Amino acid sequence: MDDTGDTEATRAAQAVETDPAADVSESADLQTRVAVLEAENRQLRDEHARAKQATYRQTALGLFAVGALGLLGGVVFSDARSVLFALGGTGVFAGALTYVLTPERFVTASVGSRVYQTVRADRDAMLGELGIGGDPVYVPVD
């Protein structure tokens, strides 16, 4: 420590702060690190999307297989034909829907809230036009 009260660490920190070459170098290092992290983030998102897609594809293939077995069983077993055809048709239909309509994104809460508010406003307008007022009440029937 010298007579001004500065330590070596304080002087080194001041030297780094005032050195423009160090600032440029640090800025370049940070930009490089940000670019690497963005690339990693993109890669991880792509891998996650592929993994989710594979899960939905496997589910679709499983449903399709159950449907195909149901349809084949309906051909073989005449006594249970209607039930097996219904099961087979449902399985094939569900498999096709799951394969085609795999979700790519999730709906955020704000979007869901706006949709609900729109449906509620439409319902209220319809009830007002019909002259029906008040809150709905559930009345159980024996």
Stockholm file with secondary structure:
# STOCKHOLM 1.0

chainA/1-142         MDDTGDTEATRAAQAVETDPAADVSESADLQTRVAVLEAENRQLRDEHARAKQATYRQTALGLFAVGALGLLGGVVFSDARSVLFALGGTGVFAGALTYVLTPERFVTASVGSRVYQTVRADRDAMLGELGIGGDPVYVPVD
#=GR chainA/1-142 SS CCTTCCCHHHHHHHHHHHCHHHHHHHHHHHHHHHHHHHHHHHHHHHHHHHHHHHHHHHHHHHHHHHHHHHHHHHHHCSTTHHHHHHHHHHHHHHHHHHHHCCCCSCCCHHHHHHHHHHHHHHHHHHHHHHTCCSCCCCCCCC
#=GC SS_cons         CCTTCCCHHHHHHHHHHHCHHHHHHHHHHHHHHHHHHHHHHHHHHHHHHHHHHHHHHHHHHHHHHHHHHHHHHHHHCSTTHHHHHHHHHHHHHHHHHHHHCCCCSCCCHHHHHHHHHHHHHHHHHHHHHHTCCSCCCCCCCC
//
